Amino acid sequence: MKLIFSLVIILFFFSGCSEENGKINSDVQSSYENRTIPVVDEVWLQNKINNRNGKILFINFWATWCVPCVEEFPDLVKIYNEYKDSDFEFLSVSVDLPSEIETKVKPFLKEQSAEFQVVVAEEKRSDKIINLINPEWNGAVPLTVIYDAEGNRQEYIPETKEYESFRNSIERVKSL
Amino acid sequence: MLKRSGIVLSIIAVAVIAVLALTNKSETISASAPAKIKIENFTLTDIYDKKHSLSDYNDSKVILVLFIATQCPVSNAYNSRMVELYNNYKDKNVAIIGINSNKQEGVEECREHAEKNGFKFPVLKDENNVIADMFEASVTPEAYLLEPGTYKILYHGRIDDSRDKNNVESKDLENALNEVLAGKKVSVTQTKAFGCTIKRV
């Protein structure tokens, strides 16, 4: 039974990964209501960190219930719009519950005009996800991490920052 | 002879530095040992202006310290579970203490919140987050099980594995509590979960 369950989970995530490459980009064009927001685990995130294709990776962990996260969100939208056409990948990881994707996450993204890729962290894998990002991280959001084009973590920002500070961090990682 | 030893030592030094540099690079995926947090006795005032020291609970079997918040939706999702914990363990000589370290949540707000949610355990106000700093607590809710007297941390982390009560599969804190009460070694001493940042001064 456990084996079947594991296979179902694996298939689910593989389908999520393939969807991520093809469907999400096209969904950006369509309405916020129709966009796909997959629920991902630490394996999906590890693959994302590893598969850099010459781009740096900017990951922001947040939640709609987190006031400082909401406050810094407009600056993150600005950062994405500024860097999206360069060797830069933006990943927004919401730690809201999957049941809140339709009711809270999507309406918030629409309100913020956020067009970047958004996934929801699988709650049951939070321990593993936190340890993957940094074993020192206690799980407090917001958190921003920036990986270089080789997938090495170069910036670990466990607090709210403003546009200029994010920009400086990105420029530093790009210059490495 | 001395010159040769010097060269050998230099090679070893370079190799050690190289290994250290490589180890540092893979830091993102390595599991680090839990930080050594040293808890010492402290005294805080509760929401009814009564002083409580950790040493007041030295005769209990175990001390549960919960860092909580009034405004954090994650912490609030656990209010009823905290009440259940108190009800289930109060007669088993388990001391339960709630601590609010958030700078923007005043004593009056904490009192209203505790009364509204039926908290029967003492809720202490940690002005200037001194105690949160000592515990290195960073989120709410965050639980610590302490050995009375020594204040050694027996368990540190989440209450369970889901904000949604109906979705709980692993009652990590209760498992640790039951193991302590049964005189067993705690099998899972540390867990993590997403939560609200403790707003510090």
Contacts between the chains, C-beta under 8 A, distances in Angstrom:
chain1	res1	chain2	res2	distance
A	46	B	29	7.6
A	49	B	28	7.8
A	61	B	194	7.6
A	63	B	194	7.1
A	65	B	72	7.7
A	65	B	73	4.0
A	65	B	74	6.9
A	65	B	196	7.5
A	66	B	196	6.3
A	66	B	197	7.8
A	68	B	197	6.8
A	95	B	194	4.1
A	97	B	163	6.3
A	97	B	164	6.3
A	99	B	164	7.2
A	121	B	194	7.2
A	123	B	161	7.2
A	123	B	162	5.8
A	123	B	163	7.0
A	123	B	167	7.6
A	123	B	194	7.8
A	124	B	161	5.9
A	124	B	162	7.3
A	124	B	169	7.1
A	126	B	161	7.8
A	126	B	192	6.5
A	126	B	193	5.1
A	126	B	194	5.4
A	127	B	191	5.8
A	127	B	192	5.0
A	127	B	193	7.3
A	130	B	192	4.6
A	130	B	193	8.0
A	130	B	194	7.6
A	131	B	31	6.3
A	131	B	192	7.2
A	132	B	28	7.4
A	132	B	29	6.4
A	133	B	28	7.3
A	134	B	27	7.9
A	134	B	28	6.6
A	135	B	30	7.0
A	135	B	31	5.7
A	135	B	32	4.2
A	136	B	32	6.7
A	136	B	35	7.8
A	137	B	192	7.7
A	138	B	138	4.3
A	138	B	139	5.6
A	138	B	142	7.4
A	138	B	192	6.2
A	138	B	195	7.9
A	139	B	138	7.9
A	139	B	139	5.6
A	139	B	192	4.9
A	139	B	193	5.3
A	139	B	194	4.6
A	139	B	195	5.6
A	140	B	138	4.8
A	140	B	139	4.6
A	140	B	194	7.9
A	140	B	195	6.2
A	140	B	196	7.1
A	140	B	197	4.1
A	140	B	198	7.6
A	141	B	194	6.1
A	141	B	195	7.9
A	141	B	196	7.7
A	141	B	197	7.1
A	152	B	25	6.0
A	152	B	28	7.4
A	153	B	27	7.4
A	153	B	28	4.5
A	159	B	197	7.8
